[in-house]
Amino acid sequence: YLLKSIKSPLILALDEVNQVFENLKIAKEFFSLLRLWYEKAKTTLVWQKLRLVVAHSTESYVSLKLKQSPFNVGLPIQLGSLSWEEIVDLAKCYELSWRDGEEANLLMRMVGGHPALVHLAIYYLSQERITLEELLKMAPTSTGIYANHLNRHQEKLYEDSELARALSKVIVATEPILLEPLQAYKLNSMGLIKLSNNKAVISCQLYRDYFQQVLKEMSDR
């Protein structure tokens, strides 16, 4: 009814749809519906007015049939790492006086350019309840500002011992290494590794420091 009554396109933006992944039954029905809407636009003029924007984290994933998934059609856009200049600009937005940019260098050494991790750190620093030195010292611990983020990854690794062993190999390696393709895909989707020419390296110092200890404790059990 709505699409028939309008002349201009309608944009439907769905953010954090990965939250739906937690319920497999709902996920399959919901994402199949999105895919159906997409397919209708190929043959029905009125459905071409609908524009879908679906944002999701790749940390989680759900198994969908190829023709039921909305994630393998359309134009995929992946949020990349923030550059040094972008981190400095973001700090300015929070009124942090990082004049020489050394603070940005220190933050990048810990979390790379991970947008969410950078943003969280800058937000905490803007509240003036913690210094950058204190934040970085506590970052790879269960009491730092990234504790919830790290715990979510830790739970997934506990559930998949093969994935945990693959990450251990990357952490101890002194150069990029080849992983089994599915393991490489999963770890890359979680953001724990980066891939270059199909070879894996750890994404950032935060993950190396934290999971080096965590995975050692897992293997000792």
C-alpha positions as CSV (number, residue, x, y, z in Angstrom):
1,Y,0.0,0.0,0.0
2,L,2.8,2.5,1.0
3,L,4.9,1.8,-2.1
4,K,2.0,2.3,-4.4
5,S,1.0,5.6,-2.8
6,I,4.4,7.3,-3.1
7,K,6.2,8.7,-6.1
8,S,9.8,8.9,-4.8
9,P,11.9,6.0,-3.5
10,L,11.6,4.9,0.2
11,I,14.8,4.2,2.1
12,L,14.5,1.6,4.8
13,A,17.7,1.6,6.9
14,L,18.2,-1.3,9.4
15,D,21.1,-1.0,11.8
16,E,22.8,-3.7,13.9
17,V,20.7,-6.5,12.3
18,N,23.3,-8.9,13.7
19,Q,21.3,-8.7,16.9
20,V,18.8,-10.9,15.1
21,F,21.5,-13.6,14.6
22,E,21.0,-14.7,18.2
23,N,17.6,-16.3,17.3
24,L,18.1,-18.6,14.4
25,K,14.4,-19.2,13.6
26,I,13.6,-15.5,13.6
27,A,16.8,-14.7,11.7
28,K,16.0,-17.1,8.9
29,E,12.5,-15.8,8.5
30,F,13.5,-12.1,8.7
31,F,16.4,-12.3,6.3
32,S,14.5,-14.4,3.9
33,L,11.9,-11.6,3.8
34,L,14.5,-9.0,3.1
35,R,15.8,-11.2,0.2
36,L,12.3,-11.6,-1.1
37,W,11.8,-7.8,-1.2
38,Y,15.1,-7.5,-3.1
39,E,14.1,-10.2,-5.6
40,K,10.6,-8.6,-6.2
41,A,12.3,-5.4,-7.4
42,K,13.7,-7.3,-10.4
43,T,10.3,-8.0,-11.8
44,T,7.8,-5.6,-10.1
45,L,8.1,-1.9,-10.8
46,V,6.5,-0.8,-7.5
47,W,9.1,-2.7,-5.5
48,Q,11.9,-0.8,-7.2
49,K,10.9,2.2,-5.0
50,L,12.2,0.4,-1.9
51,R,15.8,1.0,-1.0
52,L,17.3,-1.3,1.7
53,V,20.3,-0.3,3.7
54,V,21.3,-3.2,6.0
55,A,24.1,-2.5,8.5
56,H,25.6,-5.4,10.6
57,S,28.7,-6.4,12.5
58,T,30.7,-9.3,11.0
59,E,31.7,-10.5,14.5
60,S,28.6,-12.8,14.5
61,Y,27.3,-14.8,11.6
62,V,24.3,-17.0,10.8
63,S,24.1,-19.8,8.3
64,L,21.5,-19.0,5.6
65,K,20.7,-20.7,2.3
66,L,22.4,-18.9,-0.6
67,K,19.1,-17.7,-2.1
68,Q,17.6,-16.7,1.2
69,S,20.4,-14.4,2.3
70,P,20.3,-10.6,1.8
71,F,24.1,-10.4,2.5
72,N,25.3,-11.9,-0.9
73,V,23.4,-9.4,-3.1
74,G,23.4,-5.7,-3.5
75,L,26.4,-3.4,-3.0
76,P,28.5,-4.4,0.0
77,I,30.4,-1.6,1.8
78,Q,32.9,-2.6,4.5
79,L,33.9,0.0,7.2
80,G,37.7,0.2,7.0
81,S,40.2,1.2,9.6
82,L,40.5,4.8,10.7
83,S,43.7,6.6,9.6
84,W,45.9,8.7,11.9
85,E,44.4,11.9,10.5
86,E,40.8,10.6,11.1
87,I,41.6,9.7,14.7
88,V,43.0,13.1,15.3
89,D,39.9,14.7,13.8
90,L,37.7,12.5,15.9
91,A,39.6,13.6,19.0
92,K,39.0,17.2,18.0
93,C,35.3,16.6,17.8
94,Y,35.4,15.5,21.5
95,E,37.5,18.6,22.3
96,L,40.7,16.7,23.1
97,S,43.8,18.7,22.5
98,W,46.0,16.2,20.7
99,R,48.2,18.9,19.1
100,D,51.2,16.8,18.1
101,G,49.2,13.6,17.4
102,E,51.4,11.4,19.7
103,E,48.3,10.4,21.6
104,A,46.8,9.1,18.3
105,N,50.0,7.2,17.6
106,L,49.8,5.5,21.0
107,L,46.1,4.6,20.6
108,M,46.8,3.2,17.1
109,R,49.6,1.0,18.4
110,M,47.1,-0.6,20.8
111,V,43.9,-0.9,18.7
112,G,45.0,-0.2,15.2
113,G,42.4,1.9,13.4
114,H,39.4,-0.2,14.7
115,P,36.6,2.4,14.5
116,A,34.5,1.2,17.4
117,L,37.6,0.7,19.7
118,V,39.0,4.1,18.8
119,H,35.7,5.8,19.4
120,L,35.2,4.2,22.7
121,A,38.7,5.2,23.9
122,I,38.2,8.8,22.8
123,Y,34.8,9.0,24.5
124,Y,36.2,7.8,27.8
125,L,39.1,10.2,27.6
126,S,36.7,13.1,26.9
127,Q,35.0,12.3,30.2
128,E,38.3,13.1,32.0
129,R,37.9,10.1,34.3
130,I,41.0,8.3,33.0
131,T,44.2,9.3,31.3
132,L,45.4,7.8,28.1
133,E,48.3,6.1,29.9
134,E,45.9,4.4,32.3
135,L,43.5,3.4,29.6
136,L,46.2,1.8,27.5
137,K,47.6,0.0,30.5
138,M,44.3,-1.5,31.4
139,A,43.1,-2.1,27.8
140,P,44.1,-5.8,27.4
141,T,42.6,-6.8,30.8
142,S,39.3,-8.0,32.0
143,T,38.8,-4.7,33.9
144,G,39.7,-2.3,31.0
145,I,37.2,-0.4,28.8
146,Y,37.3,-3.2,26.2
147,A,36.3,-5.9,28.6
148,N,32.9,-6.6,27.2
149,H,34.2,-6.6,23.6
150,L,37.0,-9.0,24.5
151,N,34.7,-11.3,26.5
152,R,32.3,-11.7,23.5
153,H,35.2,-12.9,21.4
154,Q,36.5,-15.1,24.2
155,E,33.1,-16.8,24.5
156,K,33.2,-17.7,20.8
157,L,36.7,-19.1,21.1
158,Y,35.7,-21.2,24.1
159,E,32.9,-22.6,21.9
160,D,35.2,-23.4,19.0
161,S,38.5,-25.0,20.0
162,E,39.7,-25.3,16.4
163,L,39.2,-21.5,16.0
164,A,41.1,-20.9,19.2
165,R,44.0,-23.0,18.1
166,A,44.1,-21.1,14.8
167,L,44.3,-17.8,16.6
168,S,47.1,-19.1,18.8
169,K,49.1,-19.9,15.7
170,V,48.7,-16.4,14.4
171,I,49.7,-14.8,17.8
172,V,52.9,-16.8,18.2
173,A,53.9,-16.5,14.5
174,T,56.7,-14.1,13.7
175,E,55.4,-13.6,10.1
176,P,52.1,-13.9,8.3
177,I,50.8,-17.5,8.1
178,L,48.3,-19.5,6.1
179,L,45.2,-20.8,7.9
180,E,42.5,-23.2,6.9
181,P,40.1,-21.0,4.7
182,L,37.1,-21.3,7.0
183,Q,39.0,-20.5,10.1
184,A,40.7,-17.5,8.3
185,Y,37.2,-16.3,7.2
186,K,35.8,-16.5,10.7
187,L,38.7,-14.9,12.5
188,N,38.8,-12.1,9.9
189,S,35.0,-11.6,10.2
190,M,35.5,-11.2,14.0
191,G,38.2,-8.6,13.3
192,L,40.8,-10.6,15.2
193,I,43.1,-11.0,12.2
194,K,43.9,-9.2,9.0
195,L,44.5,-11.1,5.7
196,S,47.0,-10.2,3.0
197,N,47.5,-12.6,0.1
198,N,45.5,-15.1,2.1
199,K,48.0,-14.9,5.0
200,A,47.0,-13.9,8.5
201,V,48.4,-11.5,11.0
202,I,46.9,-10.4,14.3
203,S,44.8,-7.2,13.9
204,C,46.2,-5.2,16.7
205,Q,48.3,-5.3,20.0
206,L,45.1,-5.4,22.1
207,Y,44.1,-8.8,20.8
208,R,47.7,-10.1,20.9
209,D,48.2,-9.1,24.6
210,Y,44.8,-10.3,25.8
211,F,44.4,-13.5,23.9
212,Q,48.0,-14.6,24.3
213,Q,47.2,-15.1,28.0
214,V,43.6,-16.3,27.6
215,L,44.4,-19.0,25.0
216,K,47.4,-20.2,27.1
217,E,45.0,-20.7,30.0
218,M,42.6,-22.6,27.7
219,S,45.3,-24.9,26.5
220,D,46.6,-25.6,30.0
221,R,43.2,-26.9,31.1
